[in-house]
Amino acid sequence: MDKSSTTSVDFGPSRAGTTSIGILNTHHFPVGAVLELIPPSASESYGTGSVVDTLRYADAEFVPDDPPSNVSQVIATDFEVDVDAQLKAFTAVIKAALKNDTKLALTEGTRHALAHPVDLVLNSENNNIDARILAHPDRTYVLVTGIVNAKELKLEYSKDQSGSVNVNIMKVPGTKFSAEVTYKCSNIADLSSVAGEKKAGLAFFYSTFGVVNGKVDTITTADLSKYSLSNALQ
């Protein structure tokens, strides 16, 4: 089996890399961050989103939850592939294999979240958030309600072949070639966190708010992949 050829993969900038672990937190959104989503105009493909406020809450409101999944298939992302010359003809096949069998492996994951996010938004201490939402009934607001931390998060090409798992070795479908897969990972490689911290985790999850019958309430979950989110490095 020829393993001399290398397939290099760039996960891409990832506007919102969705996985079963959560939304990969390449933007470093902390718990309590309030994002304002503005729909795209007729000539635009994506809307815009940015952090406009931060929810006030007590430390006791930030509580541990069930541990996250240890492994997740990467969902809804495009891979940029750089392959050895002899594999150029199989680029499309390699991309398909990467999409199907690239996994995110999480080690010693922990998940923490706000216990009662809706109550907190409606609390008088957060009237500034309520006022902003009510002032823009045509916009959607996202509250980062929880994060996932871990000792390690890494991308792997892992496909079960003949009862064994060959991590980062790809048998190129339809060929005699095998190749070692390496991930450049873009900004995902910069994700790091310590289990139990309540800042910006490796991944986050959220609730969506808007105006319903003249009042602030939860609404249908927003698809963050439809928005270009401004970074909120903190």
Buried (B, 14 or more C-beta within 10 A) or exposed (E): EEEEBEBBBBBBEBBBBBBEBBBBBBBBBBBBBBBBBBEEEEEEEEBBBBBBBBBEBEEEBBEEEEEBBBEBBBEEBEBEBEBEEEBEEBEEBBBEBBBEBBBBBBEEBBBBBBBEBBEBBBBEEBEBBBEBBEEBEEBBBBBBBBBBBBEEBBBBBBBEEEEEEBEBBBBBEEBEBBBBBBBBBBBBBEBEBEBEEBEBBBBBBBBBBBBEEEEBBBBEEBEBBBBBBEEBEE
